Amino acid sequence: MCGRYSLTKKELRLVSQLPPAEVQLHLQPRFNIAPTQNAPVIIMEDGQMAPREMRWGLQPAWSPGPIINARAETLTAKPAFRRAFLHGRCLVPADGFYEWRRPDKAPFRFVAPEGEAFCFAGIWDQALVQKAAGPVRAYAILTTGASAEVLPIHARMPLILAPADYGGWLADGARAEEILRTPCAARLRRYPVSTLVNSPLNEDPRCVEQQN
């Protein structure tokens, strides 16, 4: 499961190889992105990668609340996600994510070894959201089995795409299915962080600071 993540960069350049395209993002740093909040994602639009703001959490009519994660292993077998997988694959830029250790509920942040940004595999669709004037665009983050670095804290983690697969995930359905079956082994490091991340109201650099 992934219930919080960060994107603290002010600028981010993503390049895909299929089709040839790139996108430059100018960002407001985010330290504690939480479900139902808006955040940037990358979609394919007219053959090019395009940044868009979307709500985190798909909400089909039958669901009592937002669906923030979808299991990669069963994604294509779930009727609820079939349309989103076929027509709404997206990249979810991030530079870290949080998980909570049981039983003490201590929060940890997971980042790339050098602190570089990466992208989760995501799906998006139109969602009917309570109090909204009409359908809104919303996304969910795909999850997979935890890597060796994540497993001591949690059994699941976001599916992190290899940069070479950005275009394939967005534009090549066959390659997207391969990615679901054999996700890349992302290298990560973890460190403890403050319980400030427990509340989505806390959105400042203290959320990403390492605790002793």
Contacts in CASP RR format, 6 or more apart in sequence:
PFRMAT RR
TARGET T0000
AUTHOR 0000-0000-0000
METHOD contacts of the structure
MODEL  1
MCGRYSLTKKELRLVSQLPPAEVQLHLQPRFNIAPTQNAPVIIMEDGQMA
PREMRWGLQPAWSPGPIINARAETLTAKPAFRRAFLHGRCLVPADGFYEW
RRPDKAPFRFVAPEGEAFCFAGIWDQALVQKAAGPVRAYAILTTGASAEV
LPIHARMPLILAPADYGGWLADGARAEEILRTPCAARLRRYPVSTLVNSP
LNEDPRCVEQQN
1 69 0 8 1.000
1 99 0 8 1.000
1 143 0 8 1.000
1 154 0 8 1.000
1 156 0 8 1.000
2 68 0 8 1.000
2 69 0 8 1.000
2 97 0 8 1.000
2 99 0 8 1.000
2 120 0 8 1.000
2 141 0 8 1.000
2 143 0 8 1.000
2 156 0 8 1.000
2 157 0 8 1.000
2 158 0 8 1.000
3 34 0 8 1.000
3 35 0 8 1.000
3 68 0 8 1.000
3 69 0 8 1.000
3 97 0 8 1.000
3 98 0 8 1.000
4 32 0 8 1.000
4 33 0 8 1.000
4 34 0 8 1.000
4 97 0 8 1.000
4 98 0 8 1.000
4 197 0 8 1.000
4 200 0 8 1.000
5 33 0 8 1.000
5 92 0 8 1.000
5 94 0 8 1.000
5 96 0 8 1.000
5 97 0 8 1.000
5 98 0 8 1.000
5 120 0 8 1.000
5 141 0 8 1.000
5 158 0 8 1.000
6 30 0 8 1.000
6 31 0 8 1.000
6 32 0 8 1.000
6 33 0 8 1.000
6 94 0 8 1.000
6 95 0 8 1.000
6 96 0 8 1.000
6 97 0 8 1.000
6 98 0 8 1.000
6 109 0 8 1.000
6 207 0 8 1.000
6 208 0 8 1.000
7 27 0 8 1.000
7 29 0 8 1.000
7 30 0 8 1.000
7 33 0 8 1.000
7 39 0 8 1.000
7 40 0 8 1.000
7 93 0 8 1.000
7 94 0 8 1.000
7 95 0 8 1.000
7 96 0 8 1.000
7 117 0 8 1.000
8 29 0 8 1.000
8 30 0 8 1.000
8 31 0 8 1.000
8 95 0 8 1.000
8 205 0 8 1.000
8 208 0 8 1.000
9 27 0 8 1.000
9 29 0 8 1.000
9 95 0 8 1.000
9 117 0 8 1.000
10 26 0 8 1.000
10 27 0 8 1.000
10 28 0 8 1.000
10 29 0 8 1.000
11 24 0 8 1.000
11 25 0 8 1.000
11 26 0 8 1.000
11 27 0 8 1.000
12 24 0 8 1.000
12 25 0 8 1.000
12 27 0 8 1.000
12 93 0 8 1.000
12 117 0 8 1.000
13 22 0 8 1.000
13 23 0 8 1.000
13 24 0 8 1.000
13 25 0 8 1.000
14 22 0 8 1.000
14 23 0 8 1.000
14 25 0 8 1.000
14 42 0 8 1.000
14 49 0 8 1.000
14 91 0 8 1.000
14 93 0 8 1.000
14 119 0 8 1.000
14 163 0 8 1.000
14 166 0 8 1.000
15 21 0 8 1.000
15 22 0 8 1.000
15 163 0 8 1.000
15 166 0 8 1.000
16 22 0 8 1.000
16 49 0 8 1.000
16 166 0 8 1.000
16 167 0 8 1.000
16 168 0 8 1.000
16 170 0 8 1.000
16 171 0 8 1.000
17 164 0 8 1.000
17 166 0 8 1.000
17 167 0 8 1.000
17 168 0 8 1.000
18 167 0 8 1.000
18 168 0 8 1.000
18 171 0 8 1.000
18 172 0 8 1.000
18 175 0 8 1.000
19 47 0 8 1.000
19 48 0 8 1.000
19 167 0 8 1.000
19 171 0 8 1.000
21 47 0 8 1.000
21 48 0 8 1.000
21 49 0 8 1.000
21 167 0 8 1.000
22 49 0 8 1.000
23 42 0 8 1.000
23 48 0 8 1.000
23 49 0 8 1.000
23 50 0 8 1.000
23 51 0 8 1.000
25 40 0 8 1.000
25 51 0 8 1.000
25 93 0 8 1.000
27 40 0 8 1.000
30 39 0 8 1.000
30 203 0 8 1.000
31 203 0 8 1.000
31 204 0 8 1.000
31 205 0 8 1.000
31 206 0 8 1.000
31 207 0 8 1.000
31 208 0 8 1.000
32 98 0 8 1.000
32 196 0 8 1.000
32 197 0 8 1.000
32 200 0 8 1.000
32 202 0 8 1.000
32 203 0 8 1.000
32 207 0 8 1.000
33 39 0 8 1.000
33 56 0 8 1.000
33 94 0 8 1.000
34 56 0 8 1.000
34 200 0 8 1.000
35 56 0 8 1.000
35 57 0 8 1.000
35 66 0 8 1.000
35 68 0 8 1.000
35 200 0 8 1.000
36 55 0 8 1.000
36 56 0 8 1.000
36 57 0 8 1.000
36 66 0 8 1.000
37 55 0 8 1.000
37 56 0 8 1.000
37 200 0 8 1.000
38 53 0 8 1.000
38 54 0 8 1.000
38 55 0 8 1.000
38 56 0 8 1.000
39 53 0 8 1.000
39 54 0 8 1.000
39 56 0 8 1.000
39 92 0 8 1.000
40 51 0 8 1.000
40 52 0 8 1.000
40 53 0 8 1.000
40 54 0 8 1.000
40 93 0 8 1.000
41 51 0 8 1.000
41 52 0 8 1.000
41 53 0 8 1.000
41 54 0 8 1.000
41 90 0 8 1.000
41 91 0 8 1.000
41 92 0 8 1.000
41 93 0 8 1.000
41 122 0 8 1.000
41 124 0 8 1.000
41 139 0 8 1.000
42 49 0 8 1.000
42 50 0 8 1.000
42 51 0 8 1.000
42 52 0 8 1.000
42 90 0 8 1.000
42 91 0 8 1.000
42 92 0 8 1.000
42 93 0 8 1.000
42 119 0 8 1.000
42 166 0 8 1.000
42 170 0 8 1.000
43 49 0 8 1.000
43 50 0 8 1.000
43 52 0 8 1.000
43 88 0 8 1.000
43 89 0 8 1.000
43 90 0 8 1.000
43 91 0 8 1.000
43 124 0 8 1.000
43 170 0 8 1.000
44 50 0 8 1.000
44 89 0 8 1.000
44 170 0 8 1.000
44 171 0 8 1.000
47 171 0 8 1.000
49 91 0 8 1.000
49 166 0 8 1.000
49 167 0 8 1.000
49 170 0 8 1.000
52 137 0 8 1.000
54 90 0 8 1.000
54 124 0 8 1.000
54 136 0 8 1.000
54 137 0 8 1.000
54 138 0 8 1.000
54 139 0 8 1.000
55 66 0 8 1.000
55 127 0 8 1.000
55 129 0 8 1.000
55 136 0 8 1.000
55 137 0 8 1.000
55 138 0 8 1.000
55 139 0 8 1.000
56 66 0 8 1.000
56 68 0 8 1.000
56 138 0 8 1.000
56 139 0 8 1.000
56 140 0 8 1.000
56 141 0 8 1.000
57 66 0 8 1.000
57 67 0 8 1.000
57 68 0 8 1.000
57 127 0 8 1.000
57 138 0 8 1.000
57 139 0 8 1.000
57 140 0 8 1.000
58 66 0 8 1.000
58 67 0 8 1.000
58 68 0 8 1.000
58 70 0 8 1.000
58 84 0 8 1.000
58 123 0 8 1.000
58 124 0 8 1.000
58 125 0 8 1.000
58 127 0 8 1.000
58 138 0 8 1.000
58 139 0 8 1.000
58 140 0 8 1.000
59 65 0 8 1.000
59 66 0 8 1.000
59 67 0 8 1.000
59 127 0 8 1.000
59 128 0 8 1.000
59 129 0 8 1.000
59 138 0 8 1.000
60 67 0 8 1.000
60 80 0 8 1.000
60 127 0 8 1.000
61 128 0 8 1.000
62 80 0 8 1.000
66 127 0 8 1.000
66 138 0 8 1.000
67 80 0 8 1.000
67 140 0 8 1.000
68 140 0 8 1.000
68 141 0 8 1.000
69 140 0 8 1.000
69 141 0 8 1.000
69 142 0 8 1.000
69 143 0 8 1.000
69 156 0 8 1.000
70 78 0 8 1.000
70 81 0 8 1.000
70 122 0 8 1.000
70 123 0 8 1.000
70 140 0 8 1.000
70 141 0 8 1.000
70 142 0 8 1.000
70 143 0 8 1.000
71 142 0 8 1.000
71 143 0 8 1.000
71 144 0 8 1.000
72 121 0 8 1.000
72 142 0 8 1.000
72 143 0 8 1.000
72 144 0 8 1.000
72 159 0 8 1.000
72 180 0 8 1.000
72 183 0 8 1.000
73 144 0 8 1.000
73 180 0 8 1.000
75 81 0 8 1.000
75 85 0 8 1.000
75 123 0 8 1.000
75 142 0 8 1.000
75 180 0 8 1.000
76 82 0 8 1.000
76 85 0 8 1.000
76 177 0 8 1.000
76 180 0 8 1.000
81 123 0 8 1.000
81 140 0 8 1.000
83 125 0 8 1.000
84 123 0 8 1.000
84 124 0 8 1.000
84 125 0 8 1.000
84 140 0 8 1.000
85 123 0 8 1.000
85 176 0 8 1.000
86 173 0 8 1.000
88 123 0 8 1.000
88 124 0 8 1.000
88 125 0 8 1.000
89 121 0 8 1.000
89 122 0 8 1.000
89 123 0 8 1.000
89 124 0 8 1.000
89 169 0 8 1.000
89 170 0 8 1.000
89 173 0 8 1.000
89 176 0 8 1.000
90 122 0 8 1.000
90 123 0 8 1.000
90 124 0 8 1.000
90 139 0 8 1.000
90 170 0 8 1.000
91 119 0 8 1.000
91 120 0 8 1.000
91 121 0 8 1.000
91 122 0 8 1.000
91 161 0 8 1.000
91 166 0 8 1.000
91 169 0 8 1.000
91 170 0 8 1.000
92 119 0 8 1.000
92 120 0 8 1.000
92 121 0 8 1.000
92 122 0 8 1.000
92 139 0 8 1.000
92 141 0 8 1.000
92 158 0 8 1.000
93 117 0 8 1.000
93 118 0 8 1.000
93 119 0 8 1.000
94 117 0 8 1.000
94 118 0 8 1.000
94 119 0 8 1.000
94 120 0 8 1.000
94 158 0 8 1.000
95 111 0 8 1.000
95 112 0 8 1.000
95 115 0 8 1.000
95 116 0 8 1.000
95 117 0 8 1.000
95 118 0 8 1.000
96 109 0 8 1.000
96 110 0 8 1.000
96 111 0 8 1.000
96 112 0 8 1.000
96 118 0 8 1.000
97 109 0 8 1.000
97 110 0 8 1.000
97 157 0 8 1.000
97 158 0 8 1.000
98 107 0 8 1.000
98 108 0 8 1.000
98 109 0 8 1.000
98 110 0 8 1.000
98 193 0 8 1.000
98 197 0 8 1.000
99 107 0 8 1.000
99 108 0 8 1.000
99 110 0 8 1.000
99 150 0 8 1.000
99 153 0 8 1.000
99 154 0 8 1.000
99 157 0 8 1.000
100 106 0 8 1.000
100 107 0 8 1.000
100 108 0 8 1.000
100 153 0 8 1.000
100 154 0 8 1.000
101 107 0 8 1.000
101 108 0 8 1.000
101 152 0 8 1.000
101 153 0 8 1.000
101 154 0 8 1.000
106 192 0 8 1.000
107 192 0 8 1.000
107 193 0 8 1.000
107 194 0 8 1.000
107 195 0 8 1.000
107 197 0 8 1.000
107 198 0 8 1.000
108 153 0 8 1.000
108 190 0 8 1.000
108 191 0 8 1.000
108 192 0 8 1.000
108 193 0 8 1.000
109 190 0 8 1.000
109 191 0 8 1.000
109 192 0 8 1.000
109 193 0 8 1.000
109 197 0 8 1.000
109 208 0 8 1.000
109 210 0 8 1.000
110 149 0 8 1.000
110 150 0 8 1.000
110 157 0 8 1.000
110 188 0 8 1.000
110 189 0 8 1.000
110 190 0 8 1.000
111 188 0 8 1.000
111 189 0 8 1.000
111 190 0 8 1.000
111 191 0 8 1.000
112 118 0 8 1.000
112 186 0 8 1.000
112 187 0 8 1.000
112 188 0 8 1.000
112 189 0 8 1.000
113 187 0 8 1.000
113 188 0 8 1.000
113 189 0 8 1.000
118 160 0 8 1.000
118 161 0 8 1.000
118 163 0 8 1.000
118 186 0 8 1.000
119 160 0 8 1.000
119 161 0 8 1.000
119 163 0 8 1.000
119 166 0 8 1.000
120 141 0 8 1.000
120 142 0 8 1.000
120 158 0 8 1.000
120 159 0 8 1.000
120 160 0 8 1.000
120 161 0 8 1.000
121 141 0 8 1.000
121 142 0 8 1.000
121 158 0 8 1.000
121 159 0 8 1.000
121 160 0 8 1.000
121 161 0 8 1.000
121 169 0 8 1.000
121 179 0 8 1.000
121 183 0 8 1.000
122 139 0 8 1.000
122 140 0 8 1.000
122 141 0 8 1.000
122 142 0 8 1.000
122 159 0 8 1.000
123 139 0 8 1.000
123 140 0 8 1.000
123 142 0 8 1.000
124 137 0 8 1.000
124 138 0 8 1.000
124 139 0 8 1.000
124 140 0 8 1.000
125 137 0 8 1.000
125 138 0 8 1.000
126 135 0 8 1.000
126 136 0 8 1.000
126 137 0 8 1.000
126 138 0 8 1.000
127 135 0 8 1.000
127 136 0 8 1.000
127 137 0 8 1.000
127 138 0 8 1.000
128 134 0 8 1.000
128 135 0 8 1.000
129 135 0 8 1.000
129 136 0 8 1.000
129 138 0 8 1.000
141 158 0 8 1.000
141 159 0 8 1.000
142 158 0 8 1.000
142 159 0 8 1.000
142 180 0 8 1.000
143 156 0 8 1.000
143 157 0 8 1.000
143 158 0 8 1.000
143 159 0 8 1.000
144 156 0 8 1.000
144 157 0 8 1.000
144 158 0 8 1.000
144 159 0 8 1.000
144 183 0 8 1.000
145 155 0 8 1.000
145 156 0 8 1.000
145 157 0 8 1.000
146 153 0 8 1.000
146 154 0 8 1.000
146 155 0 8 1.000
146 156 0 8 1.000
146 157 0 8 1.000
147 157 0 8 1.000
147 185 0 8 1.000
147 186 0 8 1.000
147 188 0 8 1.000
149 187 0 8 1.000
149 188 0 8 1.000
149 189 0 8 1.000
149 190 0 8 1.000
150 157 0 8 1.000
150 188 0 8 1.000
150 190 0 8 1.000
153 190 0 8 1.000
159 179 0 8 1.000
159 180 0 8 1.000
159 183 0 8 1.000
160 183 0 8 1.000
160 184 0 8 1.000
160 186 0 8 1.000
161 169 0 8 1.000
161 179 0 8 1.000
161 184 0 8 1.000
162 184 0 8 1.000
165 175 0 8 1.000
165 179 0 8 1.000
165 184 0 8 1.000
168 175 0 8 1.000
168 176 0 8 1.000
168 179 0 8 1.000
169 175 0 8 1.000
169 176 0 8 1.000
169 179 0 8 1.000
191 210 0 8 1.000
191 211 0 8 1.000
192 210 0 8 1.000
192 211 0 8 1.000
193 207 0 8 1.000
193 208 0 8 1.000
193 209 0 8 1.000
193 210 0 8 1.000
193 211 0 8 1.000
194 206 0 8 1.000
194 207 0 8 1.000
194 209 0 8 1.000
194 211 0 8 1.000
196 202 0 8 1.000
196 204 0 8 1.000
196 206 0 8 1.000
196 207 0 8 1.000
197 207 0 8 1.000
END
